[in-house]
């Protein structure tokens, strides 16, 4: 049994090192979204890490700004999850990362772009 435990510990250590290297290369794993003079940045899981509201956005009233912040935060959270998926899936495998609650966004997903892509 000690050999099995040692193998598991070794594999966990290698996986941790590989994940740490990917995070180092990828930089901060956050999601960002902006529209209508409001921009947000969130960590995976939705923790708000940055918020900018322009004077023009404030002219729309507090309820409109609050709704914009909530919508952009939701979009940014999905983008942060996509970024986490992109960083970890080569190390842990797609199924394991999906089990952690992170999913890749497809290019046709409305949250993939800040604005709809222009089709030429």
N, C-alpha and C positions, 0 to 999 in steps of 0.2 A: 504494500500500500504506500509506503514512503516513496517508492519510485514513481508511482502514478501521481502523487501529490507534487513531487519535484518536477515532473514533466509539465503538469498544469501550471505551476508557478513560473517555469521557464517560458512557456508559451505566452502566458499573460504578460510577462515582462517584455518579451519581444513585440507583442502587439501594442503594448503601451508605448514603447520606444518608437515604433513605426507611426503610431497616431500622433505622438508629440512632434515628430519630424514633419508630418504633413501639416499640422497646425502652424508650425514655425514658417514653413514655406508659404502657406495660404494667407497668413496675416490674420487680422481680427475676423472672427466669424460673426457677422451681424447682418441684419437685413435693413434696407433703406427704402423709403418711399417718399415721394413729394408730389404735391399738386396744389394749385390754388393758393400759393403763398405759404403753405405749411409743409415742413419736412420733418420726418421722424427717422430715428434709428433705434432698432431693438436687438436684443440678444436672442439667441434661440430660447424658446419658451415664452417670449413676449415681454421681457423686462425692458422698459423704455430706457434707453441710454443716451438719447439725444432728441431735442425738440427745438425747432425754429419756427416762429410764427411771424410773418411780415405784418407791417402796419395795414397794408391793403387787406389782408385776410381778416384782421380784427374789425374792419369796417362792416363785415358781413354779420356781426353779432356773435355773442358767446355761444349760443346753441349751434350755429353753423360751424364755428371753429371746433367746438367739442366733437361734433359729428365727423368732421374732416379728420381730426386727430385719431378718433377711434377707427375709422375706415383705413386710414393710412397705416396705423399700427397693426391692424389685422393683415394687411398686405405685406408689410415689412416682416411680420412674424413668419409668414409662409416663405418669404425669401430667405430669412435666416435659417429656417428648417431645410430649405433646398441647399443652401451653402454648407450646412453641417452634413447633409447627405453626401454632397460632392466630396467633402474632405474625408469623411469616415468610411464610406462604402468600399473604397479599394482596400482598406485595412480589415474591416470587420465583415464585409459582405453586405449586399443590399438588403437581405432579409433581416439581418441583425440590426441594421440602422433603422429600417422601417419599424421594427419592433420597439425601438426607442422613441418612436413618434415623429421621425423626420422623413420627409418625402421629397422626391425630386419634382420640380415644376417642369411641365412640358412647355415648349415655346408657344403653343396655342392656348395656354392657360392665361386668363385675363390678368392674373397677378404677376406674370413674367415681366411685363413692360410697365413703365409708368404711364405711357400712352399707347394706344393701339398702334402696332407697326404699320407703316405705309407699305402697301403691296404695289409693286410696280409692274 
